Amino acid sequence: MTRTFDELVAEAESASVDGWDFSWLDGRATEERPSWGYARLVAERMARATAALDIQTGGGEVLASVPQLPALTAATESWPPNVARASRLLRPRGVVVVDTGDGSRLPFADDAFDLVISRHPVSTGWEEIARVLQPGGTYLSQEVGPRSVAEVTEFFMGPQPPGYARDPERARAAAESAGLEVLDLRLESLRTVFHDVGAVIYFLRKVIWIVPGFTVDRYRAELRAFHDRIEADGPFVAHATRFLIEARTPV
C-alpha cells in the first residue's frame, strides 16, 4: 500500500542513525559498489599485518567484518554514539576503541602500526598517519570523492560552487607532502537510486555533509517537492563518487 508523504517523513525522522550501517535503506535506496572491493582488500591486508589501526571507525562495522585481525588492533572514533556502538561490537574481538574527541593528533606512539585503514573519513590527517606508520607500513582508504551525490545536494540547496576538498589528486599531493609514496589511486562514479522521500531523509540525517544543517523542518518544502517528483517520474537517480588510495611509508 502506498504511504503518504507525512507517513514516510515520520518513519524516517524517527529512525536511529547511529553507526555506519545502512541496512535501514534495504529496498528503499541502492548504491553501486566500487569495483575494487574495499572490505576484501582490508581483509587481505589485515591477515598479513601485525599491528593495525582503523581511523574514524564509525560504529566499527567494517572492522568487525574482517575475518582475521592482528593481535594488536586499535580503532579511533570521535562521535559519542559511534564510540559506544564500536566498543560493543569490537571489544569482544580484542580491539581497543579510543575516543579521540575533537583532537587531530592520534593518541599513539610513532611507528606504532604497520597498517592503517579508514573508510570514508571526514578528513585525512596525512602527517599523523605518516607518524604512526612503521617504515614500510601501508595506509589504505576508501574516501568520498568530488561532487558525490551532487544531484541530491543541488536539489535541496541549488547550484553549488566547485569543491576541491575531496579531489583524489589533492589527496595524492597531501600524502606525498607527508612523505608517503602513493601506490594506488582510483576514482569511480556509482549509480545511486532513492525510491522514496523517507530514504533521502534517512540518508541526509546520517551523511551530514551532503546537505549541511539538514533537518526535516528546515527543508520540508524541498522534501515535499522530492516526494512529488518521485510520485510523478519514478525513483530519483544520483551518482556517488568514491576513490581508493593506498600509500606506503619509505623503508
C-alpha positions, 0 to 999 in steps of 0.5 A: 500500500502506498504511504503518504508523504507525512507517513514516510517523513515520520518513519524516517525522522524517527529512525536511529542513525547511529553507526555506519550501517545502512541496512535501514535503506534495504529496498528503499535506496541502492548504491553501486559498489566500487569495483575494487572491493574495499572490505576484501582488500582490508581483509587481505591486508589485515591477515598479513599485518601485525599491528593495525589501526582503523581511523574514524571507525564509525560504529566499527562495522567494517572492522568487525567484518574482517575475518582475521585481525592482528593481535594488536588492533586499535580503532579511533572514533570521535562521535559519542554514539559511534564510540559506544556502538564500536566498543560493543561490537569490537571489544569482544574481538580484542580491539581497543576503541579510543575516543579521540574527541575533537583532537587531530593528533592520534593518541599513539606512539610513532611507528606504532602500526604497520597498517592503517585503514579508514573508510570514508573519513571526514578528513585525512590527517596525512602527517599523523598517519605518516607518524604512526606508520612503521617504515614500510607500513601501508595506509589504505582508504576508501574516501568520498570523492568530488561532487558525490551525490551532487544531484541530491545536494543541488536539489535541496540547496541549488547550484553549488560552487566547485569543491576541491576538498575531496579531489583524489589528486589533492589527496595524492599531493597531501600524502606525498607532502607527508612523505608517503609514496602513493601506490594506488589511486582510483576514482569511480562514479556509482549509480545511486537510486532513492525510491522514496522521500523517507530514504533521502531523509534517512540518508541526509540525517546520517551523511551530514555533509551532503546537505549541511544543517539538514533537518526535516523542518528546515527543508520540508518544502524541498522534501515535499517537492522530492516526494512529488517528483518521485510520485510523478517520474519514478525513483530519483537517480544520483551518482556517488563518487568514491576513490581508493588510495593506498600509500606506503611509508619509505623503508 
